[in-house]
Amino acid sequence: MENFYDAILDALVDVFKMMPILFLAYLLVSYLSHDHNHKFYGFLSKKKRISVLYASFLGCIPQCGFSSVIADLYSRQKVTLGTLVAVFVATSDEAIPIMIATPSQILNMLLLIGIKIVLALLWGYGIDFVVEIFSKLRKKKVANATAKNLDEGASETKEFSHAENDHVANHELREGHHEHHIHECGHIHSDTCDEHCHHDEQCCVDNIFLDAFKHTLEIAIYVFIATFIINLLINYFTLDIFTTILTDNGIIQILIACVVGLIPNCASSVLLVELFTIGALSFPALVAGLSTGAGVGLIILITKNKHPLKNIGILLLQFAIGVVSGLIIYGIFQLGGFTL
């Protein structure tokens, strides 16, 4: 029972430590997203180069507030996959504060931040570029297929489709215009429209502080549940077990670190840094592990994004990114003769 109570206490402490930063992040997003011109979302969704750049630097801020926010925005299709990956790769959660508290690790911390920013930019831009190419190819394929079907039979089908759409529209008019409005700020409104409906112009949520608090509270509940379960498991293990599992093989260390990094909790970043500090984990493995996970951002992605297969794909992608990134740093260190 002692481990059970410790897990609850640790989960509460983790949640309360994260809530102020998470609230400020959501307050900023809420303020910008409730701008009637929707400059923030337009900026993130249309300016891909700049959004990936900003995500790469925002992810370096200690803890995982911005990875959580951008994961939430991605689930609402407001940011690109490259932007999500960039902030995930750049996020180091609690690793930065721990290394700051240790003077001997300051240079390693600066090197870690610099490498992760570069990796976040490369992966973010690269993924958006690949996604854009596939999107263009798919659109071209659909356009070609449509062009081939423009014959008399297709014309008749088109006329029938228009007639059916008119029937559906008339049915909606008779039903009183009951619609679901999905706004750029992510709020969904279900109501009866009339001639005075202005849902396309503004959002009904005017109190950004209340909006940010609701988002923060919702995320805090998810975080508490996940953190409690993870802490309960971790309380039954000690650091010695992980040092026993790790070997001197740099590649195996990278793989193990990436698996640990996928734990959606700050405990993973703390564990990786502690292993690195005592010399049980190499620097390339540290980079790999911290590039794989995004702390609570992974929980937000899984709970908010209602596409399980896509979420699994993103997790596998993050793992692959961590492994490849670690192998690249491992190769550079070996070629340069640096201490691993």
Steps between C-alpha positions, in 0.01 A plus 500: 500500500794731557592483133137572411486815713842611377380463141195717572710764676761508223225527238340794682837674536577451130159634398516808724854577383393486138164681525636860524711463186224310321247768597723781371556313175127442452426859599731621225343263249149595615576870466639462151241249382206720608626781285222541243757509223636163618856614435653238727346194338545649156864560586554142619303328226610703198853614585650153521860612503449747781271271702758219497769750600297633792401149610868399504589784738184481713567133564830588667317682780523280813215261573251399232241779493545593137522140378161445669348812343624423149387137535156639584513731197607211277202293614282789379688511168638848568867413454691271268652164586845653455421765763386230743812292441724808535366591844513135611864463393598831662327425831726380782246530783684501837843426356599866460421612859685198640808571290488870590507403867823308437781746406714224346221427248452857369707447184329169432164671547584775247624238254183296556273800435690598186492148356130455577409831332688396186337156503155653556545733205627226269231248592221757506580647160576158352171344609294797380683483167424127459137546606459784251641288215265210577208743528575645157533153347170393652323812374648449155384138498148601601494775236606256229240247608233770498600615153469147361149466638367816335269326254126482452450253783704717735293803402176318583645393834599858569149626427356235733748599768396866473134405530571290808702780658210740441268251670732476802532879518122542493467238773747694717301819446184326615678362804590849622867532401633277779875498440827438675740791468866424530699817550865569438550524873392137529167555676200307368158661527173318441204732473222630278609750239300802404560814303697649788747210524858627500686179586713538192628834627576448866510246779251497784780451754603852603679431830844381395602438862208263553569334165869449586408370846256245354763375257760482778267317738403248233862429416592484870250217552652301214850568633412397855354165391793417273761625748347302786515176301855564382624602847339192650703284262821697548474473880553126467826550310827671586769673301729199553274283285542734203875525544511119499297479179715754316818378334805666351357449151405850379239379251317290760508797738334714233221246450438467875508878549241545224268250667538685833443832322157387382378489861255796504625645827777724630640193677648380171705818447611498865608136473694560178686801645585314821635206303708739287630685808629182666661387174265210429358662185687654205428848366365371164261273691392796713424702186311205352288442809415867550416536129261206508268615774314824558383451855132563551471608136471133406207457741324800347552360152353162593202640691415794276569365153217259419697300245658199678685369195642844426610534864676164485669611178622821664637308800686263268625799304627663821678181597662475155602867516661446839691194383622660176595823681693308763683294237597818313643660815667168587669489159612864524647443845687192383640672192602804704655294776275657765417327826167322474 
